[in-house]
Amino acid sequence: MPDDHSAHRPAPYPLAAIDPRTAGFAAKPLENLDRLIREHIDQGHYPGAQVALARHGKLALFKTYGDARIEPAQVAATDRTIWLMFSQTKVLTMAGIWALVEEGRLSFTDRVSDHLPEFSARGKSEITIHQVATHQGGFPSSNITRAAWLDHKKMREEVSDFSLEWTPGSAMAYHGRSAHTTMAMIMEAVTGQDFRDVIRDKVIAPLGLSDDIFVGVPPEQHDRCADMYYPSGNEMPYDNSADLRSAGLPHGGGFATARGMAAFYQMMLAGGRLGEARIFSPRLVAYVTRNHTGEAADQTMGGIPMHRGLGPHSRGLSDRIRGLGSIANPATFGHGGAGTSYSWADPSSGVSFTYLTNKVAPDPWHSTRLDRISNLVHAAID
């Protein structure tokens, strides 16, 4: 990843601010949202948080709470704090793939091995990009080592050596750390560029969000990163190191502000356009956000039908859902980050919402709080 970012100076944030009531939001549910987040912080559930709410191309709410770091010294979070998004990054990685599809350099029906011939190893020659993107590839437990975070030659070798656990296409199980590293290596094979540069140059920068969303945080921006905290005994292999921040792990290493992700989802609601920038076609957006997996149960999500798209997932009509809010319109789509966050967009109202925190919370508390947080926003929509 190039160290010189002078050619990628951030444009002004693309959404104009508007009062929530003018944007059509009821005051009381948003007051309850504010109260609930403050209670969570006071009760020690997480040190800090940030939320953003947008509608019809305008930013109606952007608020930061609590602390970005609590040790060795307390550091308050600010509106410029960027937060580790974990698996929300997957949608940004897929956006890099979407861009290559729209350029005619890929098809979702391509086999992975068409672009990574060595991926054919261990019986994987017929797996398609579509199967991997919808978590039906058959290698859900695979992962890359830390040694491959910044060594993309090694990353490609390790991805190619992933082992099958079941016949591709025969089941759906969340490929938490394997599907999107595969996508990153496809991007690099097709373009000859670092996948982080592809995502930045084709998606983030054209939208005017290069000061708000990072898949690979440049060193001069590391001091903006909130530290991530974990329950004792539940630490994940993602620390607060410079390596993690720089790596931009395609499955879970992106950083962003809440307003950045709310704007990204506004682009999705507008059919691939944000202001004057048109980066995707309406048909592409419709295709990647629709339900490609029906009511199939996700074997790693407690049997919940996740209604997978090619990046985000959608609410659907199931009783049991994840993160998007139980009272959400069925067409609402988005993605979450492990024990911490969610972003979603509601095509029926033009609303997008992002909620970011900096401590991983276990279930059932995590899923319960996400449902309450999202439901308060849905309840505010007039």
N, C-alpha and C positions, 0 to 999 in steps of 0.2 A: 504494500500500500504506500503510495507516495507520501513523503513527509511534507512536501511543499503544497499547501492548500491555498496559496495566494490566488490561484486561478479560479477558486471556488468560493469567492467571498459571498457571504449570505445576503440574499435579497431581503427587503423588509418583509415582516410577517404578512402573509397574503390576506388574512381575514380582518375586516374592519370590526371594531367593537360596537356592540349594541346593548341596550338595557334589556335584561331578561324579560320584563313585562312587555316591552315593545316587540320582542321576538316571539311572544305568545307563550310565556311560561308563567304558571301560577306561582305566587310568592310562597305560600305555606309549605308545599312539598320541598322547595329549595331551602327554606329555613330549617326544615327537619333534616335534610341532607347535611347541612352545615353542622347542626347539633350532633348528629350521629358520628360524623368524622371527628369532631372535637372530643366526644365521649370515648371513642376508640383510642385516641392519643392519650387522654387523661388516664385511661385504664391500662395503658402500657401495651396495647396490641401492636402498635408500630410507632416508631419515632416521628415520622413525617408522612405527608401525603400531598398530592396535587390533583386537582380536578379541572376539567374544561368541558364546556357545553356550547355547541354551535348549532345554528339552524339557518338553512337557505343561504349559505355562504357568509354568515356573520358570526362573530364570536360573542356569545351572550354571557358567558361566565368563565373566569379563569382565576383560580384561588389556590394558594399554597399554604400549607399548615406545618407546624412543628419543626423538626430538626432533620437536616441532611446527614449529620454525623453526631454521635453521642460520646465517642471516645477516640483518641485520648482526651479530646476537648469537645464540648458541645458547640456545634455550628448550626445555626438556623438555616432552614431551607428558604430559598428565594424563588422568585418567578423564573430565574435563569438556571435553577437546579435542573439537571437531567437525571433521569431515573432508569435503573436497569429494568428492562421490560420482559426479561425471560422470553416466553413463547409468543408474546405479541410480535416479536421479531420475525416469526415465520411468515406473516402476511407481507412484510417488507421484502423478504427473500423471494417469495412467490411473485411479488410485483416485478422483480428483475426478470423472472421467467416470462411473465405476461408481456413485458416489453419486447423480449426476443421473439415471442410468438407473433406479435403485431408487426415486427420487422420482417417476418417470413423466414427467420433463421431457426425456428423450432416449431414443432407441433406437439400438442398435448398427447397425441397418440404415438409419438416417437417412442422407440425403446431407449432406455437409458444407455444401453450398449451401442446405440447408433452414434453416440457422442463420446462415450467413455468405453472403448472396446474392452478394456481390462475388467470392467464391471461384470462381464459375462462369467467370471470365475464363480465357483460354488453354485452353479445352476441358476444364475440370475440373468441369463441372456435375453429372455423374453419380457422382462418387467418393463412396463411403460411409465412414462412421466406421469400420466393420469393416475395410475395405480399408486405411485409413490406419493403424489400430492394429496390423494384422498385416504392415505394411511392404510392402503391395502397391498403394500409391497411385499409383505411377508418377513420383514426383518426388524420388528419393533424394538428389540432390546439392544440392537447394535449401537455403538458409540465410537467416537474418535478419542484418542488419548490427549492428554494435555500437551504432549510434545508436538502435536499436529496443529495446535491452535494458531500458531503464527508461521508454520512451515507447510505451505499449501501443496508442495510436492508430496510430503508425508500424508497430508490430509487426503489427497487423491488416492494414494496407495491404500490407506486404511479404509476409505469408503469402498474401494473396489473389492476389498477382502471381506466385506460384511457377509455374514452367514444367514441363510434362510432358516426360519423357524416353522413356517408352514407354506403351503402352495400359494404363490402370489394370486391375488384376486379372490381367494376363497373365504376371507374373513376381513374384518376391520379392527385394527388395534392401533392406538396412538403411537406413532413412530417419533417419540419425543425428541430424540437426539440423533436420529439417523436419516430421516426423510430429507431434511432441509440442508444438511451437509452434502447429501447427494445432489440436491438442486444447485448448491453453490459450485460444486465441481463441474456440473453441466454448463453453468454460465461461463466458467473459466475456459472450458474446452471449446465452446462455441465462439467466444469473443477474443481469447488470448489475453484477457485482462483479469485483474484481481476482482473477485466477485463484489467486494466492498465498493470498488470504484464503479462497477456496473450499476449497482443499486443507487449510489449517490448521483452518478451522471445522468442516468436515464429516468430516475424517479424523484429522488429527494430534491436535488438542485433545481430541476425545471419547475417544481411546485413552489419554489421560494421557501423551502423548509430546511435549508442546510445549516441553520443556526439552532434548529429545534429537534432534529432527528439525526441520529448517528448509528450507522452499522459499521463500527470501527471508529472509536473516538480518537481524534488526533491528540498528541501529547499536550498541546497547549490548551486543550479543553478539559483535561482530566480533573482539574480542581472544581469543575462544575458538577461532577458526578456525586450523587448521593451514595453513601455506603449502604450495603445490604446487610441485614441481620437475619439470624436464623434461630429457631428454638433450640435449646440445648439438646444435643444428641441427634439433631436433624439437619446438620450442616450439609449443604450441597457443594459440589466441586467447583463452585463459582465464588471466588473470593473477591476482595476489593483491590486486587492487584492491577498494576499498569498493563500486564499481559492480557488480563480479562477485558479491560476497557478498550485496548487497542485491537483485540482479535475480532470483535464484531461477530461472534459465533452465529452462524446463520440460523441456528435453531433456537437461540436464546440469549444472545449477547448484545442486542441493540440497546441504546439509551435514547431517551426522548423527554421532552416536556409534554405535559398533558395537552397543551394547546396545539403542539405539533401533530400529535396523533388525531386529535379532533378534526384538524384541518385535512389530514390525509383521508379520513373517512368522509369528510364533506366532498372531497374529490370523487370518491366512489359513488356517493349519492347523486352527484351531478353527471354521472355517466362518463367519468374519466377526465373531467375538466375542473380546474380550480382557477377562477378568474380568467385570465387570457391564456393560461397554459392548458393545452389539451394533450395529455400523455397516453390515454387509452380511449378506445372507442366504446360507445354505449353497449354494443353487443358483447365485447370482451368482458366488461364489468358484469353484465347480466349473466354471462356464462359462468364466470368464476365464483359468483356469489349464490348461485342456485344450489339446491340440495342434490348432490350427486350420489348419495348413499342411502336414500330413502329412510326407512325406519330400522336399518341395520344397527344392532347394538355394538357399541365400542367396548371391546373386551378389557381395555385398561382403564375405562371410565365408569366402572361399576355397572356396565350393561346399559348405559344411557344411549339412546339414539342421538348421535351428535350432528346429524344432517350436514355432513362435510361438503364444503365447496372446495375450490382449488386455492386455498389460502384461508379464508374465514369459514366459519360454520354459521348456520342459521337457526332461528328459534323453532320454527315448525309448530306442530300442534301437540307434541308429547307433553305429558304431565311433568315428567322429570326433565329438567334442562340444566344448563350450566352457564352461569355468569351473565346472561343477557337480560335476565329479569323474567319472572314467571308471567307477568302481565304484559309482556312485550307483544307488539304486533308480530304475527308469525313470520313475516319477511325480514325481521330484524336480523342483522348479521354482524359478526365481529370475532374477536379472539381474546383470550386471557393470557396471563403470565403466572407462572407457578406460585400459588399461595399469596399473591400480591396484588393483582391488577386485572383490569379489563378495559377494552375499547369496543364500542359498537355503533352501528348506524341503523336508523329506522327509515326505510324508504317511504313509509306511509305519512310521515310527518316532516321529513327533511332534517331530522335531529341526529347529531352525532355526540357521543359522550366518551370521555376517558377519565379513568380513576387509577392513580398510581400510588403505591406505598413502598416502604423500604424495609419491611420485615416479612419473611415467609411465615404464613399462618397455616396450621394444619386444619384438615377437615375434622369434624363437620362445621367448625366455626367459620372457616374461610368461605365455603359455598353459601352458608346461611347469610353472612354479611354481604356478599356480592349480590344476592337476590334482593336484599333490603335496599342496598345502595342503588341498584339499577331500577327497582320498582319506584323509588322516590322520584327519580328523574322521569320515568314514564308517566307517573301520576301528575307531574308538573306540566305536561304537554297539553296545551289547549288546542 
